Amino acid sequence: MRVLRDYILKEFFHSFILSIVVFTFVLLVGNIITLADLIINKSVDVISVLKLLFYMIPWLLSFTLPMAALTAVILTFGRFSSDGELTAMKASGVSLYRIALPILVTGVLFGVASFFLNDKISSNASFASRKIIKEIGIKKPTAYLEEGTFIRGLGEYIIFIHEIKGNKLKNIRVYQPQEGKPTRTVVAESGEITTMPKDNIVELVMYNGTSEEPSPTEPDSFYKLNFRTYRMTLDLSSIFKKEEIGKKTREMTVRELQAEIADFKKRGIDTSDHWVELYKKANMAIASFVLILIGVPLGITAHRSEKSIGFGISLILFALYWGLSLGGITLSLQGWLPSFWGVSLANVVFFAAGSVIFVLTARK
């Protein structure tokens, strides 16, 4: 039996390593393009961007590990089935339960590793990544500015920039909402931005445009002023101050979440978001085992050894799993389901379905 166990695990890990490399690389490529834009168009230093890439990997692995486990088990048992090896094993008196046991135990070990990854490594990496983004924003404010979107959080201003290249800007609109008064607007054809990191101040210089200025006789109304050059100082201290960076719920460990839940309960503050995040960490860890459980009978039923088919089946199945998971989380946040059942919905459904299909397949 030891020889059979080692053979099954060898086949599984061969497919697992291939799958996790492929999936992680595919997800990284999309992010690499975005990060490359920071270097090419926004002049962010390479070291900071490489750090962002490094801190992104643990978060990606929390998704690619269960995906790779599912793909590997479908490929493994698909090949065993198509090559007649599974039939030979059963003819030798080895049941499907015994054949699948090493893979199921591996799924449990993956769950333990995933929980540690999600709780300790990924949470802290996400927080470290956000701190780097804040530091980049101080040194290179154009990295914080995103073209084609309304940029909020810059003091009392809301800014829209059509195009950003380095520190050069085109088609700028600056809005200054004022309570009980009309919104003041500044429009310019082009501009540029410079920063003073020590003071957390950015100077926005705009060229060829119009600004609305308060009327000296009627402060509640504006008159339009054409300008060739218009300077505006933006205070970024409230955005980029390091001591003000707090952890978001997804950046907290289980202990930190539990401590904040206890604190919020004393203050009468809603803790549903915290419970959702807490259960997400546990359920993402369980995902590997649950997907392996349903993957064994599906791999046998598929009866295919082609890797492309195995990848296709696993992607469809994981998409269903993730869609059900997001749906459950949404229902729990809206109060339709308790946090535990909402977040656990995908695992409950897939575990039940996997158990039934596995037993039926084993009886054949």
N, C-alpha and C positions, 0 to 999 in steps of 0.2 A: 504493500500500500504506500510505503514511503516513496518508492520509485514513481508510482502513479501521481502522488501528490506533487512531487517535484516537477514532473512533466507538465502537469496542468498549470502550476504556478509559473513555470518558465514561459509557457505559451501566453499566459495572461499578461505577465509583466512586459513581454516583448511588445505586445499590442498597446499596453498601457503607456509605456514610455513614448512610443511613436505618437499616440493620440494626444498626450498632454503637451508634447513639444509642438505639434501642429496647431492645436487649439490656442495655446498660449501665444504662439507666434502670430496667428491670425488676428487675435485681439490686440496684440501689441502694435501691429502694423498701423491700424487706424489711429492709435494714440501717438505713434512715432511721427506720423504726418503732422498732427497738431503741434507736437513738441518741436519739430523741425521748423515750423512757422515762427516759433518764439526766437529761434537762433537767426533765421534768415531775414525775416521781416521786422522783428522787434528787438534785435541785437542783444538778446539775453545771453549771458555767458554760458558756455558749454557745460561747465561743472554743475551749475544749478539745474540745467535741463536733464543731465545724466542722473542726478539725485532724484529728480521727479520720476524718471523712468524706473529707477531702482525701487523706489517706494511704491510704485504702481503694481509691481509684480505680485506681492502677497495678495492684494485685492483680486487680481485676475485669477490667481491660483484657487481662490475660494470657489470660483465658478468652473474653472477648467478641470479641477480634480474630480468632481463627480461626473462631469461630462466624459472625461477620459476613462474613468472606471466603467461607466455604462458602455462606451464604445468597445473597450477591451473585452468585456465579458460577452458582448454580442459577437465580436469577431472570433473569439476563442471557441465558443460553443457552436457558432455557425460553421466553423471549419471542422470541428469534431463531428458534427452531424453530417455535413456534406461528404466527408472522407470516409464515413462509416466507422470511425473510431469510437463514437459514442455507443453504437450498436454492439461493437466488440466488447466494450467495457461492461455493458449490461449483460451480455451473454456470459461473461465471466463471473456473474453474480454480484456485480457492484451496482448498487442502486444510484439513482440520480442524486439522492440526498447525500450520499457518501462522496460522489464525484464533485458536487458543488460545494461541499463543506469547506475546503481550503480557500475558495474564492469568497465565501460568505464571511469567514473569519478575517480574511484580508479586508473586506468591507467594514467590519467592526474596527479594525486597526486604523483604516483610513478615516473613520469617524472620529476617533480619538485625536489623530493628527490634525484633522480639519478643525476640530473645536479649538485646539491650541493655536492653530493658524488664524482662525477668525477672531478669537478672543484677545490674544496677546500681540501677535505679529501684525496682522492686517489693521487692527484698530490703531496701534501706535504708528504704523507706517502712514496711514491716512492723515493722522494729526501732524506728523512731521512734514508730510507733503504740503499741507495747507500752510504751515509756517514758512516753508520755502517760497510758496506763491506770494505770501505777504511781503517777504523780504525782496522778492523780485519786483513787486509793485512799488516798493520804496525806491529802489535803484533805477528801475525802468517802468515808469508809470504807464507807458503805452502798452506794456504787457498786460496790465490790468484792464486797459480799455479795449473793448471789443467792437469792431466795426459792424454797422448794420443793426445794432440793438440799442435800446434805451439804457444808459448807464446811470444807475442810482447809487446813493451812498456817498457822493462827493459833496459833503456839506449840505447846503440848501439847494444845490443845483441838480438838474437832470439833463444829461448830455446825450446827443445823438450824433455820431460821426459816420459818414457814408463810406469813407475809405481811409485806412491807416497804413502808412509805409514808413517804418522806422519811427522817427519823431515828427514826420510830416503828415498833416491831416488835410482832408478835402471834404467840402460840404458839411459844415458844422452847424449844429443848432443847440443852443443852450437855453434851458428853461429854468426860471426861478419862481416856483409857486410861492404865493404870499397869502397867508390866511386872511380871508375877508376882502382880498384885493385881487385885481386881475393878474394873471401870470405874466411875468416879464420875459421877453424873448430876445435872444441875440442870434443873428444868422450871419455866417461868413462863408466865402468861397473856399478859403484855405486857411491853414494855420500850422503852428508847430508847438511843441510842448517841451519844457525843460524842467528839471527837478532839482530840489535842494534837500537831499536825503536827511541831513542832520536836523533840519527843521520840519521834516515831513510836509514840505510845501511844494506845490507844482505851479509853474507859471504857464498859463495858456495864452499864447499870442495868436490873434486872429487877424486875417487880412481881407480887405474888400467885402464889406458887409453892412448890415444895418443893426442898430440896437434900439431897444425901447427904453427911454430914460424917463424918470419921474418928472412931471411938469412942475416948475417952481411955484406956480400959482395954484395948481390943483394936484397935490401929492398922490391922490388916488387914481390919477389918470397918467397915461404915458404919451410921449411924442417920439416919432422915429428920427433917428440920427444916423446918417451915412458916415462910414469911417473907412480909412485905408488901413489903419492899425489899431487894434483894440487889445488891451492886456487885462487878463483876469487871473487872480491868485486863488488857488484851491488848496484848502487845508486838508491833508490826508491823515492827520494824527488820529482821528477817530476810527479810521479803517485799518491802518497798518501798525499801530502801537503794539509791540510784542506782549507787554504785560496784560493787554486786554484780550488776547487770544484765548478763548475758552473752548473746551472740547464739545463737539456735537455728539448727539447720542450714538451715532454709528462709529464714533472714534473712541468710545468708552469701553473699558473691559467690563466683564460681568460684575466684578466687585465694585467698580465705580458706578455702574448702573444701579446696583442694589443700594449703595450708599445714597445716591441721589433720589431714588424712589422713596427711601425712608425719610429723607429730609423734606421732600416735596409733600409727602403725606401729612407731615406735621404742620406744614404751611397751608394745606388745603388746595394744593396745585395738582392738576390732572397729570397722571403718570402713564397714560395709555401708550404714548410714543416710546417711553422707556421699556415697557413690558413687551411691546412689539419687537424692539431691537434685541431685547434679551432672548426672546423665543426664536428670533431669526438666527442668532448665533448657534443655538442648539440644533435647529432644524436643518441648517446648511451643513452641519456636521453629520447628521443622520442621513442626508441625501445620498451619499455614496453607497451605503448599505442598502437602502430602499431601491435605488436604481439598479444595483447589482442583482437584487432579488428578482426584479421583473425582467432584467436583461437576460438571465439564464434561459428561461423558457422561450423568450422571443428569439434568441439566437438559435435555439434548436429548431423552432418553428420556421424561421427564415431559411434554414437549410442551405445557406450560402457561405462561401469562403471568400468572396470578393470584398476587398477592403472598402471600395466605394459604396457598396450596398450597406455594409455595416456602419459606415460613417453617416450615411443618409438616414438610416433607421434611428440611430442614436440622436441625431440632430432633431428629427421630428419629435421623438419621445421627450427629449429635454425641453424642447419648445413648449410642449403640452404641460410638462411638469412646471416650468417657470411661469407660464401663463396662469395655471391654477394657483401657484404660490402667490403671484401678484394680486390675483383676484381675491384670495383669502385675506391678504394683508389689507387690501382696500376695504373689504367688508368689515374687518375688525376695527380699522381706524374710523369708519363711519358709524360704528356702534351696532352693526347688524349681527356680528358674531363676537363672542368673547375673544380676547387677544390670543389666548392659547390655541383655540380651535381654528381661528382665522389664519394664523401663521402656520399652523400644523396641517392645514387642509390638504396640501399637495402630498405630504408624506403619508397622511392617513389613507387617502384615496389610492395612492400608488402601492402602499404596503398591502392593503386589502386586495387590490387587483393582482399584485405580484404573487401573494400567497396562494390565491385561488388558482391562478394559471400555473404556478410552479407545481402544486399538488396534482392538478389534472395531467400535466405533462409527465410527472414522475410515475403516474399510474398506468401510462400507456405501455 
